[in-house]
Amino acid sequence: MTTIGFIGLGIMGAPMAKHLVDAGHQVHGFDLSADATAALAAGGGKAAGSIAEAVNGADLVITMLPADPHVETAVLGEDGVLAHAKTGSLLIDMSTVSPQTSQAVAEAGKARGVRVLDAPVSGGQAGAVEGVLSIMVGGDESDFRAAAPVFDAFGKTVVHVGPHGAGQVVKAANQLLVGGIIALNAEALVLMEASGVDPRLGLEVLNGGLAGSTVLTRKMDNFVNRSYDPGFRIDLHHKDMGIAQNAARGAEVALPLTAAVAQLVAAARAQGLGDRDHSALLAVIEGFNNRKET
Ligand SMILES: NC(=O)c1ccc[n+]([C@@H]2O[C@H](COP(=O)([O-])OP(=O)(O)OC[C@H]3O[C@@H](n4cnc5c(N)ncnc54)[C@H](O)[C@@H]3O)[C@@H](O)[C@H]2O)c1
């Protein structure tokens, strides 16, 4: 059994923390939402009243926060994780942030005697609930090995992909793929429906062929029912497309389709869909095709 501090009990963090509780670890959770913290306690974890309380005495700390500013505050801030973490403990930041932020966290951790991994995930809310996430890990090999029992609690495909920040580069690649696949499924649906084909039947047969995907399997109902409850919010995907484009700039490569997908996500946000699931890219594509009767 390991004593684990878990910061950020949202759509992803809550089921991940619950898996750790179920695997027999002592999990001290904290979220800015008192309801989220209470829900962990109701499921067998311990509710902490602050980051300091969650981290105090923990061998391992996991953070699952929305974006770079949240990690900067909750990890690097005056009263953040690193101010309270035990020397020799391991911090695993599983949030999706820029590679630069992960590298800054690793450096700050080193200065405090805290080992750090960046370990963003893919698989969505369903993957977190089912405990079958893909986890892309950046950092030292020995720390990756030490974290294996924890990753096992909610991961299925767990790969050490390189040094600090490398996990975030792979996650950025994941996000440009997911955004592009959603956008193209939306275009396929619009084409089929405008041509008189039942979109569910069309998408079902497509999903059995080469064009099939986990994205389509997971988002089929969202697409067909136009139900855009998150899931994964457009606001978060907008953040991730920014990370992907900055990474491309840093690596001096051109990614033209990524730029197009980023614009679709930006359009969804501009249309007030920031809090909706990223399957709402369908609404943007449909907006391009609103026919006016003449
Ligand atoms: N939702 C998905 O499908 C999904 C999939 C893969 C990766 N991700 C990534 O995982 C991360 C978390 O996503 P999510 O969907 O769970 O987001 P979320 O907004 O549902 O959860 C984030 C939680 O962090 C809490 N929080 C923010 N600042 C805090 C602080 N200072 N101290 C304590 N708690 C704080 C919020 O109250 C919230 O409950 C993001 O980086 C996202 O990009 C999400």
The ligand as a Tripos MOL2 file, in Angstrom:
@<TRIPOS>MOLECULE
LIG
   44    48     1     0     0
SMALL
NO_CHARGES

@<TRIPOS>ATOM
      1 N1        -11.8750   14.6700  -19.9510 N.am      1 LIG1
      2 C1        -11.2020   13.9060  -20.7770 C.2       1 LIG1
      3 O1        -11.7790   13.1380  -21.5760 O.2       1 LIG1
      4 C2         -9.6800   13.9190  -20.7630 C.ar      1 LIG1
      5 C3         -9.0030   12.8850  -21.4140 C.ar      1 LIG1
      6 C4         -7.6120   12.8650  -21.3910 C.ar      1 LIG1
      7 C5         -6.9110   13.8950  -20.7660 C.ar      1 LIG1
      8 N2         -7.5950   14.9240  -20.1680 N.ar      1 LIG1
      9 C6         -6.8020   15.9820  -19.5210 C.3       1 LIG1
     10 O2         -6.8210   15.7090  -18.1240 O.3       1 LIG1
     11 C7         -6.8230   16.9450  -17.3840 C.3       1 LIG1
     12 C8         -8.0530   16.9770  -16.4910 C.3       1 LIG1
     13 O3         -9.2050   16.9350  -17.3300 O.3       1 LIG1
     14 P1        -10.6920   16.7810  -16.7390 P.3       1 LIG1
     15 O4        -11.5730   16.5600  -17.9140 O.co2     1 LIG1
     16 O5        -10.7000   15.8540  -15.5760 O.co2     1 LIG1
     17 O6        -10.9160   18.2970  -16.2150 O.3       1 LIG1
     18 P2        -11.9460   18.7950  -15.1220 P.3       1 LIG1
     19 O7        -12.0720   20.2650  -15.3250 O.co2     1 LIG1
     20 O8        -13.1640   17.9350  -15.0960 O.co2     1 LIG1
     21 O9        -11.1610   18.4960  -13.7370 O.3       1 LIG1
     22 C9        -10.1190   19.2790  -13.2390 C.3       1 LIG1
     23 C10       -10.3090   19.4310  -11.7340 C.3       1 LIG1
     24 O10        -9.2060   20.1530  -11.2000 O.3       1 LIG1
     25 C11        -9.7060   20.9440  -10.1410 C.3       1 LIG1
     26 N3         -8.7500   21.9940   -9.8220 N.ar      1 LIG1
     27 C12        -8.3820   23.0680  -10.5760 C.ar      1 LIG1
     28 N4         -7.4530   23.7940   -9.9300 N.ar      1 LIG1
     29 C13        -7.2230   23.1620   -8.7410 C.ar      1 LIG1
     30 C14        -6.3810   23.4240   -7.6250 C.ar      1 LIG1
     31 N5         -5.5800   24.5060   -7.5810 N.pl3     1 LIG1
     32 N6         -6.4050   22.5780   -6.5750 N.ar      1 LIG1
     33 C15        -7.2250   21.4880   -6.5970 C.ar      1 LIG1
     34 N7         -8.0580   21.1840   -7.6230 N.ar      1 LIG1
     35 C16        -8.0450   22.0250   -8.6780 C.ar      1 LIG1
     36 C17       -11.0410   21.4460  -10.6520 C.3       1 LIG1
     37 O11       -11.8830   21.8780   -9.5800 O.3       1 LIG1
     38 C18       -11.5760   20.2020  -11.3740 C.3       1 LIG1
     39 O12       -12.4020   19.4010  -10.5420 O.3       1 LIG1
     40 C19        -6.7710   18.0670  -18.4310 C.3       1 LIG1
     41 O13        -5.4560   18.4970  -18.6020 O.3       1 LIG1
     42 C20        -7.3040   17.4030  -19.6950 C.3       1 LIG1
     43 O14        -6.8110   18.0320  -20.8610 O.3       1 LIG1
     44 C21        -8.9550   14.9380  -20.1270 C.ar      1 LIG1
@<TRIPOS>BOND
     1     1     2 1
     2     2     3 2
     3     2     4 1
     4     4     5 ar
     5     4    44 ar
     6     5     6 ar
     7     6     7 ar
     8     7     8 ar
     9     8     9 1
    10     8    44 ar
    11     9    10 1
    12     9    42 1
    13    10    11 1
    14    11    12 1
    15    11    40 1
    16    12    13 1
    17    13    14 1
    18    14    15 2
    19    14    16 1
    20    14    17 1
    21    17    18 1
    22    18    19 2
    23    18    20 1
    24    18    21 1
    25    21    22 1
    26    22    23 1
    27    23    24 1
    28    23    38 1
    29    24    25 1
    30    25    26 1
    31    25    36 1
    32    26    27 ar
    33    26    35 ar
    34    27    28 ar
    35    28    29 ar
    36    29    30 ar
    37    29    35 ar
    38    30    31 1
    39    30    32 ar
    40    32    33 ar
    41    33    34 ar
    42    34    35 ar
    43    36    37 1
    44    36    38 1
    45    38    39 1
    46    40    41 1
    47    40    42 1
    48    42    43 1
@<TRIPOS>SUBSTRUCTURE
     1 LIG1         1 GROUP 0 **** ****
